[in-house]
Amino acid sequence: MVKRKTRKSDSGGKKSLKGVPTVEAIQKTEINEMAVKYWAPYVKKHLPFDAKIVQHLYTNELLGSLFSHNKVVLLEFSQYLEAFLWPNYNPKTSPNEHLLSIIAMVNEKYRERVPAWGCFVRDPEKFNGFFRKVLEAALDEKEELAKIEQSLVLTFLVHCFDSVEVDVVRAAVQRLASLPCWINLLPTQREDQFAQNTKLKKFWQVIQKHDAKLDKDQLQVAEFERRFLWRLLHKFFDVLDDIPLEGEIDMLTVHYCERALELMIDLEALLPTRRFFNALLDASHAITRCTLSALIRREEGALFCELLQMLRFYAKFEIDDV
């Protein structure tokens, strides 16, 4: 009988499976050291909140590693979101690093298929302020975010539209894709939509009367939300048009375009949002512009092409939208 050689991992040694960190390795990471000092739930006394810690971890552990799965998992496992990020987030003063750290943690929870919205539902007002910052980050008008960060935000929005069963999330996303978003259509296009359902025109008139009673700040907030998807579509077109037919291509830009199509597919697949977003999709000629893009003809655009076919299917699927 041949005697099998015993490996350290078989005999209770500390060697881990390839790519899987040991408990000892985790305990020696900077992330764990920070968690013990600032937010670990098993530690009774913590140091006071320091915004520099969030910025440091985001710059070095998240963005610095291009959102390495191992780094994100360690932070999520330590309850970084529930114990440190969300309790100390302030929509008016917290920087983008704090916002994007929260987004990264929620995205990771979805990847792990664990509940993601528990800490948010307990503070709906704060969530509204946070969500407004998410929308501003998605548009990134100041061009402060890298493509990988913009893709992170789009993935978060996909998760939001996939979570309409959560009251606080549903209330936020419905304001983006409801009847008022037809403000982006030309008057003739809007009238064509109303011709298919006269009730919608009556609702539109009610909305106009309600808007007349809003003050300047309230109207500005409403306008921002109603025009968000239209502006996001055109931001996507600008990114897509910058991709050349030949030569080098930035794969992070390709990934951004893929995430944008995923978001459109979700908006088309959900009945409450489809009936209103479909009109925007048609008016913007999004499918035609994607079909004529350089990316669709490149090898790197294989997944983009598949997603476009799916979007075309949902957009043309025969259903009573009204």
N, C-alpha and C positions, 0 to 999 in steps of 0.2 A: 504494500500500500504506500502510495506516494504521500509524503507529509506536506500539507499545504503551508507555505510560508505565511506567517501572520504579519499583517501590516499594522502600523500604529493605529490607523482608524478602526481596525477590527478589534483591537485590544483595549479600546477606551482611550486611545491617544487623542491629541489635540488637532490632528490633521483634518481639515475640512474637505468637503467635496469641492471640485474645481469651480471657482467663481462664487462660492458661498462662504461668507466670512464667519469665523468662529465667534463665540460670545466674547472671548478674550480680545479678539481683534476689534469688535464693536466697541468694547469698553475703552479702548485706547484711542478711538477716533476723536477728533476735535468736536464733532457734532455731539457725541455723548458727553464730553466734558462740559460743553455749553449747556446741554440739557440738565445736567445735574446741578449746575449753578443757578439756572434761570427758570426752568419750568417743569422738570421731571415730576410727575405726580407722586412718586414714591419718596420724594424728598420733602421734608416738612418746611424748611426755611429756604427761601430763594433770594437772590439779589434782586433789587428793583429793576423794572423794565428799562432797557437801554436800546434806543433805536439803532445805535451803531452795531449792535449784535445782529439785528435783522439784515442790515446792509452788508455786513461782513459775510454772513452765511450765504446770502443771495449771490454776492459777487464772487466768492471763492468756491462755495460748495455746489451751488445750483448753476448759475450762468457760467461760471468758470469751468465747470465740467460738462457744459452743454446739456444740463439737466440729466446727468448720469442716473440711470435707474437705481443703482446702489445708493447713491447719495440721497435721492428723493425718498427712497424706502426708509432709510435710517431716520430721516426727519419726520416722516409721517408716522412711523412706528413709535416715535418718542412723544407723540401727541403735540407736536409743534404747533399745529393749527389750533386745536381746542384750548391748549393751556397757555399759549404765548402770542401767537399771531392775531387771532380774532379778538381776544379780550382787550388787546392794546391797540387795535386798529382805529384810527380816526379819519373818516373820509376827507376832512378839511385839511389835515396837517400831515398825514402819513405819506411818505414818498412812494414812487413807483416800485421800488424794491420790495416794500411791504405788501403792496397790492399784488404783485406778480408772485410773491412767495405764497400768498393765500391761494391764488389761482393754481399754482403748481401742486399744492397739497390736495385740493379738491380733485384735480385731474388724476392724481395718483390713487385717490380713494375709488374713483370710477374704474380705473384700471384693475384695482384689486376687488372690485365689486362689493364694496362695503358701504354702509350709509354715509352720505357726504354732507347732509344739510342740517344735522342736529344742532350745531352751535349757532347756525344762522336764524333758524325759525324762532328762537327765543328773543330776537331783537330785530323785528321787521323794519323799523325806522332806520336803524344803522345799516341794514342790508340794502335799503334803497339808495343810501348815499354811496355805499360800496359799489353797487351795480352801475350807478352813473359813472363812476371812475373806470369801471370795466369797459363801458361803452366808449368813453373818451380814449382809453388805451387802444381799443380796437381800431378806431379811426386814426390815431397817432398823427394828428395834424402837425405837430411840432417835429415829427420824425426823430423821436427820442429812442425808439425801440428797435432792436435788431429783428431780423426776419424770424428767428427762432422764438423770440418773445411774442411777436405778433401771432405766430402759429399757436403758441400756448394759449393766447387769449381767445382765438377762434375755437379751439378745442373746448375751452371752458363754456363758450356760448352754445356749442353743440350740446354739451351736458345740461345746460340750463333748459334748452328747448326739449330735451329728453326727460325733464323732471317736472312737467306741468302738474303732476299730482301733488306737488309740494306747494302749499298756498302762497307762501312768500315769493317763491320763484315764479309761479304762474302769473301772479299779479304784475311782476316786473316785465316778463317777456311779452305778455299780452298787449302791453302799451306800445310795443314795437311793431307788431304785426296784426293790427286791427283796422277797422274802417278808416280812422283818421290818417293812416299812412298813405291813403290815396291822394293826399295833398300833393304828392310827387307826380301824379299823372297830369297830362294835359287836360284841359276842360272837356275836349271832345272825347278823349279816352275815358274819362270819368263818366260822362253821360252815356257812353256805350255800355259801361258796366251797370249803371243805374237802370238802363232800359231793360236789362234782364231781370231786375228785381226792384220794383218801385218802392218797397219798404226801406231799402238801403238809402234811397234819396231822402226819405223823410228823416231817417236817423242822421244823415249828413247835415240836414238843416238844423236839427236839434243840437248837433255838435257846434255848428257855427254860432248859434245863439248862446251856447254855454261859453264859447271862447270869448265872446264879446264882454262877458262879465269878469274875465280873468284880469289880474293886474299884469304889469309888464314882466315881472320875474316868473310868474306862473305860466304865462304864455310862452316865454322863452324855453322853459323846461319842456312844455308840451311839444313845441316845434322841434326841439332837439330829438326827442324820442320818435316823433312821427317821421322825421327825415333820416333817421339813423340807417336803416337798411338800404335805402336808396344811395346814401353816401358811401356805405360800405361796399355796395356793388361797384360803384365807380372807382373806389380805391383798388378793388380787386382787378378791374379792367386795366388800370394804370400799371399794376405789377405784372399782369399777364402780357401786356403789350411790350414790356421791356425785355422779355425773353427772346433772344435771337434765334433765327432758324438754324444757324450753324455756329460752331465755335464753342468755347467754354460756357458752362451754365452753372449757376449757383443752385445746388440741390436744396438749400434751405428756402429759396424762392419757389422752387417746384413744390416743396412740402406745403408752403403757405397756400399756393393755388389749390392744392388737393384739399386742405382743410376748409377753404372757402366753399368748394363744391359740396363737401360733406354738410356744411351748414345749410346751403341751399336745398339739398336733398331732404334734410330734416324739416325744413320749413314747408316744403311741398308735400311731405308724407303725413304731416299732422293736419287733420281736417280744420281745427280752429284757426290755424295760421295760413293754410294753403289758400283759402278762399280770398284772402287779401294779398298775400305775397305773390300769388300767381300772376296777378295783374301787373305788379312791379317787374317781375321776371320777364314777362312778355313785352312790356313797354321799354325795357332796357336792352332788349335783343341779346340777352346774356348768352343763350344757347348758341345763337349765330356767331357771336363774337368769339366764344370758346372754340367753335368748330373751325373758324378761320384763323385761329391763333397759330403761332409757330410751335408752341409746346405740343400741340396735338400731333405734329408731324415728326417729332423727335422721339428717339428711343426712350429717353428719360420721361416721356409723357405717357407711358403705357397705363399707369394707374389713373392718371388724369383722364385719359380717354375712357376707361371703364366707368369712372364716376360720372363723366359727362353723359354716357349712355343711360346710366341710371337716372340722372336728373331729367333727361329728355323723356324717359318713360313716365316718370311721375308727373311732369309738366303737361304731358299730352293725354294722361289717363282720363278717360271719360267719367266724370262724376259731377253731380249737381253741387257746384261750389256755393250756391246761395240758398 
